Amino acid sequence: MPDKKIMIQTDRLILRRYCKDDLQDLFEYLSDEEVVKYEPYKPMSLAETSEELDERISTDEMIAVVLKATNKLIGNVYLGKREFDSLEIGYVFNKQYWGQGYAKESCDALIKKAFSEGIHRIFAECDPCNSSSWRLLESLGFVKEAHFKQNVFFWKDDKGNPIWKDTFVYSILNQ
């Protein structure tokens, strides 16, 4: 009987809902400072990761990316529902698996599925300094729509002042 948690399978990956067994693998990459460098959160403790996992289990917007060969969770893709038949996409992967095409493979499969289900537009926001992220978006066919200057901050300096960051906005249309 097929696993009911599997959403999509690619040649090398299973894209599915999160489950309690994902805790150690999730902690492995959410606790890594280099992995979360451009995220709106700091590296997480095991307890924080456990709370985060509970949140991820409760939503279908966070999609676990698992290697078929080993059943190891190596990252995630976020597909958040937005107005006007749009989705926002984002991704975070364990750095041990960077540069092997897993993010592209998983995002490509999810984009095709979303478009086949009638989604009109998918967009992404990323830090201009995160060239790996925007290069991935461009390789998937996304087009840069905007470069917002100092439009967001996640952290404050020692004096309580916002540390402003720029944002690139990319999109791809269902055509």
Summary of the structure (lengths in Angstrom):
residues: 175
radius of gyration: 16.4
end to end distance: 35.6
largest distance: 58.2
contacts: 484
relative contact order: 0.14
helix: 29%
strand: 37%
